[in-house]
């Protein structure tokens, strides 16, 4: 599954299976595997609770993408939601 930053596809787009995603306060950070010095901000929220909700949405999208893998491959994309979408 591909993940896209909150700012849109042209900003950042990586494979979920090939990166580490973590929260630091209310910021969602991503580091591609094999690039230990790389750290990209994928989303910024006003509260840690909203960032946790976005991560939960990501996890659900991943599970759903694995359930339909090979059928609707073009839908295997998750974009971090904007603040007002949470």
Beta strands, then each sheet from edge to edge (+ up, - down):
strand 1: 2-4
strand 2: 13-15
strand 3: 19-24
strand 4: 27-32
strand 5: 40-44
strand 6: 77-79
sheet 1: 2+ 1- 6-
sheet 2: 3+ 4- 5+
end
